[in-house]
Amino acid sequence: MTDLSLGAAARLTGTSKSTLTRAIRAGRLSARRDDFGQYRIDPSELTRVYPVKELGEPVAVKHHATPGPDPQVAVLEAELRGLRELLAEMRQDRDRWIEQAQRLALPKPDATAPPRPVAPHIPAKSRRSWFPWRRAG
C-alpha cells in the first residue's frame, strides 16, 4: 500500500487533520513530505499510533466544535442592554439641562449701552503689624 495523505489518514483514524499534524510535529507520528510539501504517512506508522477504523464502518471525525451558548454571554448582553437604556436616559437629561441653561442664561451685554462707571483707585495704606514686636515694613 502506498503512503497516505493527511486527509486520508484522518478519515481512516476518525481524527482531524490538525490532530495528526500536531502528532507529527510533536514527534509521536513519523511522516515525510512529498514534492508538493504535503505530509505522506506510512499506513503501518499510522496504525502504530492510532487505531484504524474498518473500511465499511462509518467514521465520525472529531473536530473541535464551537462551544454552545455561554450563560455568561447572556448575562453580559442583558447588562449591555441596561447600560444602553441608562445612556439614553442620561442623554435626555443632559439635553433638558442644556435647554434650561439656555433659557436662564443672562443676555449678552448690549454694545450700545453706556459703559459702567469704574470705582476710583484708592491707594493702599501702609500696613502695620498687628504684633508689636515686629517691625512695620
C-alpha positions, 0 to 999 in steps of 0.5 A, spaced: 500 500 500 502 506 498 503 512 503 497 516 505 495 523 505 493 527 511 486 527 509 486 520 508 489 518 514 484 522 518 478 519 515 481 512 516 483 514 524 476 518 525 481 524 527 482 531 524 487 533 520 490 538 525 490 532 530 495 528 526 499 534 524 500 536 531 502 528 532 507 529 527 510 535 529 510 533 536 514 527 534 509 521 536 507 520 528 513 519 523 511 522 516 515 525 510 513 530 505 512 529 498 514 534 492 508 538 493 510 539 501 504 535 503 505 530 509 505 522 506 504 517 512 506 510 512 499 506 513 503 501 518 506 508 522 499 510 522 496 504 525 502 504 530 499 510 533 492 510 532 487 505 531 484 504 524 477 504 523 474 498 518 473 500 511 465 499 511 464 502 518 462 509 518 467 514 521 465 520 525 471 525 525 472 529 531 473 536 530 473 541 535 466 544 535 464 551 537 462 551 544 454 552 545 451 558 548 455 561 554 450 563 560 455 568 561 454 571 554 447 572 556 448 575 562 453 580 559 448 582 553 442 583 558 447 588 562 449 591 555 442 592 554 441 596 561 447 600 560 444 602 553 437 604 556 441 608 562 445 612 556 439 614 553 436 616 559 442 620 561 442 623 554 435 626 555 437 629 561 443 632 559 439 635 553 433 638 558 439 641 562 442 644 556 435 647 554 434 650 561 441 653 561 439 656 555 433 659 557 436 662 564 442 664 561 443 672 562 443 676 555 449 678 552 451 685 554 448 690 549 454 694 545 450 700 545 449 701 552 453 706 556 459 703 559 459 702 567 462 707 571 469 704 574 470 705 582 476 710 583 483 707 585 484 708 592 491 707 594 493 702 599 495 704 606 501 702 609 500 696 613 502 695 620 503 689 624 498 687 628 504 684 633 508 689 636 514 686 636 515 686 629 517 691 625 512 695 620 515 694 613 
